[in-house]
Each structure stands twice: as C-alpha cells, then as structure tokens.
C-alpha cells in the first residue's frame, strides 16, 4: 500500500509499508510506557518491555493493513486491520492523544473493511482503548483477564457489525 490517503493540519494519513514497521514498534512502546494508563507501571513494563522490532514483529504486521499518521518522518499513531476484520493494534503517541487521531484512523480502517466486504470489525480493547472503540459504535462482547509475563490485564472483547459497502 503506502499511498497517501489525505493530508490533515496535523500531518499525512497514509498506509504503512514494511519500512515503517520498526517505527510502529516505537509508537507502541511510547504509547504504552509514557501515555495515560489505567495499568500499573509493572503491568506496562510487562506489556512493552522495549520497542518491538525485527523479524517476529514484521511477521506479525505483514498481511495487515496499517493506517498511520506521520508528521514529516515521525509516525505519531497507527491502527492495524487483519484480513478477518480484527483490529490488532491501535496506538497513538502521548502528545497526540485526545486529538481526534483515533477517530481519523478508525474511519480509514472501517472504510477499508467495508470495501473488502467485511461483515464485522472486532478487537481486544485495553482499558484505555475501550472508550474510543465504544465511541465508534463497538459493543462489549465480554470482559476478559489475560496474563502477560506474570501480570494480569483486564481488557474487553468488542465488535461492531458493518452495514453496506462504500462508507
């Protein structure tokens, strides 16, 4: 992909390429470790002990459609969509949180999913992401507790049924 979707006053919205993958890992790390959080510092360190990069990270991202916003060379947020309608990752650097970027990225993901004839979008939302997904029309399917590196995290399985093509 990699083509520009649009320019905004805050930067360029575009589809990610493999060249962006390491910087996406840095955005995730920055959001988890330095952004506002309902999780403890120990939980955040277990979730993101360091920025993700390398072959394992690239393998996870390959095959996903990833929309991002960049200001010059710096990526400030991204959201990823797997072929089955699963929104795997949604992270925004702390300085850009509460700016409307989550909504902007989500609308591009939803538009792609509808154009790909997806019937639903679904995700596992963290305590911080749940309000954003709820605002986009997602419903909580169930509450969950998952273990990562010896720490327990509350999260929500959420979904949104899609209607029609060409949003």
N, C-alpha and C positions, 0 to 999 in steps of 0.2 A: 504494500500500500504506500505509505509515506507521503501521499499527496496532501496538499493543504486543503482544509475544509473551509476555513474562513479566518479572517483577521478580526481581532477584537481590540478594544482600547487597552486591554491587559496583555495582549500577546497573540501568538499564532496558534490556532487549533489545527492539529493535523494527526494523521495516522502514524503510529510508530514504525520504525524499521529496526532490524537487528542491531544497528549501530547505536540505538538508544537504550538497549537493554541494561547496560551497567548503570547508566544514569537513572533509570527507573528504580533500580535497587537502592540507589542513594536517596531518591524521593521517598520510597517506602520507609527506609531507616529514619530519615529526618521526621517524617510524619509520626511514626510510632514512638520514637525516643524523645522528640522535642515538642510535639504538638500537645494540645489539651488532651487529657485522658482520664477515663474512669478506672483504669487499671493501675496497679501499683508499679513502682519503679522496677521491682524484681520481676513482675509479670512482663513489663515492656522489654526488659533485657533478655528474658527467655524468648519472647516473640521475635525480636530483632536484635540479636547479639552484635551484628555487624551488617554493613550494607551487602545485599545479595549481588552476586556476580558469577561469572564463569559458566561452564557447560551445563550444570544442573539447573541453574536459573534460566539460561537461554532455552533449555529443553522445556521448562515449564511455560515459558512465554510463547514459544513457537506454536503456530496454529491458532493463537488467539488474535482477535482484532483488538488493537490497543489504541485508544484515542488519548491525546495528550495536549497540554497547553505549554508552549515554550515562550519565554521572553529572551530573545536573542538565542544564545546557545543553551541557556539554562531551562530545563524542564521543571515546571512548578506543580504539576499534577497530572494524574493519568487514571484511566479506568480500562479494564480488560474484559473482553467477552469471548467465552469459549463457544465452539460451534453448537453446543446443545442449549444455548441460552443462559449459561451460567456466568454471572458476573463474578469473576475470581478475585480481582484486585481493584481497589479504589483508594488512592492515596493522594493527599494534597499537602504540600509543604506548609508548615505552620503559618508563615507570613501571608499565605493566600487563603487560609481557611476563613470561612464566613464571608467570602467574596462573591458567592454565586457560581464558582467554578464547578462544584459538584454537580449542580443542576445542568450547566452547559455541557459537561462531559457526558452526563447521563442521557441527555436528549440525543446526542450523536449515537450513543450505544443503542438506544431504543429504535432510532430511525434505521440503523443497520439491521437490527434483529427483525424488524417488520419487513424490510426489503428482502431479507433472507427467509421470509415466511415462517418465522418462529411463532409459536403459539403462546409462549410464556418466557419471562425472564425470572431467574431465581438467584439467590445468593445466600451466603452465611455472613450476616452483618455483625460487626463488633458493636459494643455498647455505644461507641462514638458514631458509627455509620448508620445505625438503625433509624435515628430520626430523619436523616437525609433520604434514606430509601422509603420510609413511611410517607414523607412529603411528596415523593414521586409516584405514589399510589401502590406501593408494595404492602402486602399484608403479612403479618407474622404467622407462619405455619406452625412453628414450635420453638420453645426456648430450649437451649442446649448448654451443657457444660462440657468443655473439651480440655484435655491435658496437653500442654506443650512444655517439654523439658522440666517436668516436675511441678509445674504451676497450672492451676485451673482457671479457665476463662469462661465467662458467661458470654453467649452470643445468641443470635436469632437466625433460624432458617426462615427466609422470606421469599415471597413470589409475587409476580404481577402477571396477570393474563393480558395478552395483547389482542387488540382488535384491528382488523383490516390492514391493508398494505399502504405504504406511502405516506407516513406521518409527516 
